[in-house]
Every structure is written in structure tokens, then in C-alpha cells.
């Protein structure tokens, strides 16, 4: 029997400094922090998805993970329901350096406006809007 993927539930970002990373995603992107489980885990929730923050020193016994777990190796795109100008304004208000943008990119649903920055550990973060 074949199946098709419906949606992405969560992804994991490997972190050298979990607290700094959680704080940045809460402050800059408005995500909600959730601490759960044993061993203790941290997630950042938004919409119907979440990001789990995995300390790079977590063992495979504690947390099954990719073969190589290095901080700063993710390229992620987040969709927001505001204009690109508002994304730029939020980044400026939070003291976030814009790496590139605003630029037009092709997303899963068509053309979108994108602004790129980096989180505290160097992951490339694209914040995009399908709004005019």
C-alpha cells in the first residue's frame, strides 16, 4: 500500500546554546516555548508545527538524531501573514541583520517575498510572505 505525506509536523535544530536559540526564536519570530518530556526537551511552537531544539551534546541514547549533528547547518523558510515591509521592520526592531532581501522567491504556493537573516548559531532563516 502506498501513502503520501500530508504535512510537516516538526523539525529539529541542533544547538550549541539552547537558551540563546530559544530566546531568539521567541523574540524575533514570536514562537511559543514549550518544555516537556524526560530527558527534558524544548520545543518552539508556531501554527500547527513545532521545532525541537536538540543540544549538540545529547547522546543517541537520549535522542535519536541524524548521523551528523552540527549547529548552524539549517536553511529554513517560515511563512508569515504580514507584508515584506513588516518583516523588515520586525528585523530592524529586534536588531537582526538582514542578509538578503526583500527578494522574490518561488515557494510551495507560488511567488513570495522573502527576507533572509541568520539565527544566533548561523542557521539561514528565510521569512516569507505571500501577501502583497
Secondary structure as the mmCIF struct_conf table of DSSP 4:
data_model
#
loop_
_struct_conf.conf_type_id
_struct_conf.id
_struct_conf.beg_label_comp_id
_struct_conf.beg_label_asym_id
_struct_conf.beg_label_seq_id
_struct_conf.end_label_comp_id
_struct_conf.end_label_asym_id
_struct_conf.end_label_seq_id
STRN STRN1 UNK A 10 UNK A 15
BEND BEND1 UNK A 16 UNK A 16
HELX_RH_AL_P HELX_RH_AL_P1 UNK A 18 UNK A 29
HELX_LH_PP_P HELX_LH_PP_P1 UNK A 31 UNK A 31
STRN STRN2 UNK A 32 UNK A 36
TURN_TY1_P TURN_TY1_P1 UNK A 37 UNK A 40
STRN STRN3 UNK A 41 UNK A 46
TURN_TY1_P TURN_TY1_P2 UNK A 47 UNK A 48
STRN STRN4 UNK A 49 UNK A 55
TURN_TY1_P TURN_TY1_P3 UNK A 56 UNK A 57
TURN_TY1_P TURN_TY1_P4 UNK A 60 UNK A 62
BEND BEND2 UNK A 63 UNK A 63
BEND BEND3 UNK A 67 UNK A 67
TURN_TY1_P TURN_TY1_P5 UNK A 71 UNK A 72
STRN STRN5 UNK A 75 UNK A 80
BEND BEND4 UNK A 81 UNK A 82
HELX_RH_AL_P HELX_RH_AL_P2 UNK A 84 UNK A 93
TURN_TY1_P TURN_TY1_P6 UNK A 94 UNK A 95
HELX_LH_PP_P HELX_LH_PP_P2 UNK A 96 UNK A 98
BEND BEND5 UNK A 99 UNK A 99
STRN STRN6 UNK A 100 UNK A 107
TURN_TY1_P TURN_TY1_P7 UNK A 108 UNK A 109
STRN STRN7 UNK A 110 UNK A 118
TURN_TY1_P TURN_TY1_P8 UNK A 120 UNK A 121
STRN STRN8 UNK A 124 UNK A 129
#
